[in-house]
Amino acid sequence: MRHHHRGARYGQDHDPQHSGPDPGRQTGPRGPGSPTGRAAKRLSEVTGQPASTLHRLLEFGPQGKFMRNKQNPLETDILIIDECSMVDIMLFYHVLQALP
C-alpha cells in the first residue's frame, strides 16, 4: 500500500517506501539540515530523523567561524538540505567546503 504526502509548496508526492537509501544499510552519519530552526524541527518531525540548522551542522564557533570545513569535513554520506532556496550564497559555500 502506498502512502502519499503532499509537498508543502510544489505538490510533490512522497512515497515513504521509496524515499532514498535503505535506512538499514550501514553508511556514515546522515545530515538533514535546514537554514532555520523551525524548518529543522519540521524536517525532523516528517522524517523521524534528527535534523539541525546548517549553522549547527557546520559547528559554528564562538570566533564566528565554522569548525567543519575542508580540513575538518562533515562525517556524512548523505546531506539533505530542506528549503535550500532560503540558504544564502555564503552559507552554501561553507556547506560545499565541508562536504567530504
Steps between C-alpha positions, in 0.01 A plus 500: 500500500639840403462805720547839348596817678420820315800736479437835668584726206535312178247218524755219494388152590713318754509123525665406834589154366706656220639809668872434478766258615409198706496625861639164617802529272817582687626837381657795672291746698237692310445869532153637442538876531297814451575870493273568801421331829130487419566321171740258672234414757245432227751295300566287808126449557440394139803271460521359852875578486687761701549821301680823577566841361785530252689719747482229764586230244809699399579562869499880499751601767527793741770661284247535217649215296368161395688209655398271211693589182743349246745405772228365732218378270158381603486131585208419275418297193178687430410862563140602453433874505139601540391840368828536312369805314509684834874436550713803416800464272765531773340238724465266203868558418592384853274196465676403175842554661407263783388211278736201496 
